[in-house]
Amino acid sequence: MWCKAASICKAEEMEMNGMRRGILIYGRYVSVVLRSAMQYRLSFFLMAAGRFLIAFNGFLGIYFLFSGFSEVKGYTYGEILLCFSIMQLSFALAECCANGFKKFSGTVKKGEFDRMLVRPVSPMLQVLGSGFDLGRLAPALTGVMVLFIGIKNCSVDWTVSRTAALLLMLLGGIFLFAGLFMIEAAVCFFSIENTECMNVLTYGAKEHGKYPIDIYGKGLMRFCTYVIPYTLVQYYPLQYLLGKTDKWQYAFCPLGVTAFVLLCYLLWRVGVRHYKSTGS
Amino acid sequence: MKKYISFFKIRFEVGLQYRSASIAALTTQLLWGIMECAAYRAIYASTGLEPPMEFSALVSYIWLKEAFLAMFNTWIATDGDIFSVIMNGDVAYELCRPVSLYRMWFAKSAGGRCATAALKCVPIIAVSLLLPRPYRLSAPRSLTAFCFFLLTLFLGLFVTVAFCMVVYAITLFTISPQGLRAVLTGAVEFLSGSVIPFPFIPQPVRGVLELLPFGSMQNVALRVYSGSLAGGEMLRAVALQLFWIVALVLMGKAICRTAERRIVVQGG
């Protein structure tokens, strides 16, 4: 896999800039990973079906809960579904592309990161490329389904700016979760065992972020704004999207995630510099 | 019988070795429980309708679910080696032993589950008893309710293990069990009442879910504790649990026997 990509790179290195070369190599990784997954087709589809079901359970839970209740703190059924689907979609997309970060503790333990460091390509690109996992996209299917059910069940007037707010929320969410996975990977540089506590911030946010964060109260709102900026991709733009506020600025809150991702990237860089092989 | 009790004991003691690794998992579970309670609190606060479960009963349900998670999870870490034994061909060694494959795996799985649950339930219950009022785990409804809680907890464990044994037996026919496991984990999660407690599910669906074997797993014990399930309804649920234990064990044994006769060991 590597030799092939390397020979192509050498031949074309002169005429390609770094960005294009990176995309090409990432594409090669994706195609190799996909082909190897397709060797176990049944297993792949069953795994994806399982992940789809788990996400779908979340929808069923909301569906049945709302057969007895009509609203949660002013949010209707359709509005909760919108919120749920946006979180599911952004998490699934982030997990699919940034799964390499999640598998990173294994990469370090097996000594594979040593090999990545001696190759003339950014280590992060290699971690991301080799970890690509299409099966993790299955919950996105639930996300899309629920998004349509949500749109049908709520009275949002879909103007251009509201649609833009929705897309920004998705994009911001993807980057936020990817940033969290990056922290999870960066933590491995310092301690290999303690990555489980990150699950609260990633899986926990996906699971409990199905409801707008303000229903959990002031304390959590603060944590989710100043410590990990979940509210920037969920609560604030959602207020604008659902027409609960006229402040159009709220639609652009997801852009603030850039700063968070930058911090995550710095942590990763510090980690790479700090890296000592586990020597296996 | 003695050898199977030993398998249970061995697995129980092995399970107790995982002590240090579970601190992070414990924190996760505690936060999870608090978040779930908080969400329900918001839902309860904004409705005029009579909720199908008292809030304190719901809180008890959530905390006990977290405390005994390891007992009722469809797939737990200590069961991993049953799957790997099937996958890597070591099942051939297991078949050489003068023990029944079914009973040995049953004892091992039950032992592993009990050990993990024993480690986790103490700190989770302790913390949940110390939390401020609306989030606190309340005492059981009555002494009888508590006794029945313990009884149905273990009956539920047997149903769960008996169901997993059916899955292991089916696994003997396939090469890669992860896919099957993933689909079942997804299905059982909802059908056993881990996503939302059964009382929140409206009637025709709920009636069906209660009859399925998955409704006899954690659902009964968690609701008996707080009195959400009591009286004749509770006795009916206990009878149903006993029925499913017998049915699933017979089914698992039958599949296991067929599989043992035509097992293919994949080299290695």
Boltz contact constraints between the chains, C-beta under 6 A:
constraints:
  - contact:
      token1: [A, 43]
      token2: [B, 176]
      max_distance: 6.0
  - contact:
      token1: [A, 43]
      token2: [B, 178]
      max_distance: 6.0
  - contact:
      token1: [A, 43]
      token2: [B, 179]
      max_distance: 6.0
  - contact:
      token1: [A, 46]
      token2: [B, 179]
      max_distance: 6.0
  - contact:
      token1: [A, 46]
      token2: [B, 182]
      max_distance: 6.0
  - contact:
      token1: [A, 46]
      token2: [B, 183]
      max_distance: 6.0
  - contact:
      token1: [A, 47]
      token2: [B, 179]
      max_distance: 6.0
  - contact:
      token1: [A, 47]
      token2: [B, 182]
      max_distance: 6.0
  - contact:
      token1: [A, 49]
      token2: [B, 183]
      max_distance: 6.0
  - contact:
      token1: [A, 50]
      token2: [B, 182]
      max_distance: 6.0
  - contact:
      token1: [A, 50]
      token2: [B, 183]
      max_distance: 6.0
  - contact:
      token1: [A, 50]
      token2: [B, 185]
      max_distance: 6.0
  - contact:
      token1: [A, 50]
      token2: [B, 186]
      max_distance: 6.0
  - contact:
      token1: [A, 53]
      token2: [B, 186]
      max_distance: 6.0
  - contact:
      token1: [A, 53]
      token2: [B, 187]
      max_distance: 6.0
  - contact:
      token1: [A, 54]
      token2: [B, 186]
      max_distance: 6.0
  - contact:
      token1: [A, 57]
      token2: [B, 189]
      max_distance: 6.0
  - contact:
      token1: [A, 57]
      token2: [B, 190]
      max_distance: 6.0
  - contact:
      token1: [A, 57]
      token2: [B, 195]
      max_distance: 6.0
  - contact:
      token1: [A, 60]
      token2: [B, 190]
      max_distance: 6.0
  - contact:
      token1: [A, 61]
      token2: [B, 195]
      max_distance: 6.0
  - contact:
      token1: [A, 61]
      token2: [B, 196]
      max_distance: 6.0
  - contact:
      token1: [A, 64]
      token2: [B, 196]
      max_distance: 6.0
  - contact:
      token1: [A, 64]
      token2: [B, 200]
      max_distance: 6.0
  - contact:
      token1: [A, 64]
      token2: [B, 201]
      max_distance: 6.0
  - contact:
      token1: [A, 65]
      token2: [B, 196]
      max_distance: 6.0
  - contact:
      token1: [A, 65]
      token2: [B, 200]
      max_distance: 6.0
  - contact:
      token1: [A, 67]
      token2: [B, 202]
      max_distance: 6.0
  - contact:
      token1: [A, 69]
      token2: [B, 43]
      max_distance: 6.0
  - contact:
      token1: [A, 69]
      token2: [B, 47]
      max_distance: 6.0
  - contact:
      token1: [A, 71]
      token2: [B, 46]
      max_distance: 6.0
  - contact:
      token1: [A, 72]
      token2: [B, 42]
      max_distance: 6.0
  - contact:
      token1: [A, 72]
      token2: [B, 43]
      max_distance: 6.0
  - contact:
      token1: [A, 72]
      token2: [B, 46]
      max_distance: 6.0
  - contact:
      token1: [A, 73]
      token2: [B, 42]
      max_distance: 6.0
  - contact:
      token1: [A, 73]
      token2: [B, 46]
      max_distance: 6.0
  - contact:
      token1: [A, 196]
      token2: [B, 24]
      max_distance: 6.0
  - contact:
      token1: [A, 197]
      token2: [B, 24]
      max_distance: 6.0
  - contact:
      token1: [A, 199]
      token2: [B, 28]
      max_distance: 6.0
  - contact:
      token1: [A, 200]
      token2: [B, 28]
      max_distance: 6.0
  - contact:
      token1: [A, 200]
      token2: [B, 31]
      max_distance: 6.0
  - contact:
      token1: [A, 208]
      token2: [B, 35]
      max_distance: 6.0
  - contact:
      token1: [A, 211]
      token2: [B, 39]
      max_distance: 6.0
  - contact:
      token1: [A, 215]
      token2: [B, 42]
      max_distance: 6.0
  - contact:
      token1: [A, 216]
      token2: [B, 38]
      max_distance: 6.0
